[in-house]
Amino acid sequence: MSFQLLGDVVLVVLAVRVLGRDAVALLRRAAAAGVRAGVSELRRGDHEDGQA
């Protein structure tokens, strides 16, 4: 495990510990937003190339 990943994990654990369920809900929303952004980028890339 790299130090960067270890730092991220520790930060998430501390946020969940301090903020409780609110932090978990925010993390879920952030992950969902990241997935939506990634999917929209993939779709936009296909249309710009003249495919689909």
Secondary structure, DSSP 8 states (H G I E B T S, - for coil): --HHHHHHHHHHHHHHHHHTHHHHHHHHHHHHHHHHHHHHHHHHHHHHTT--
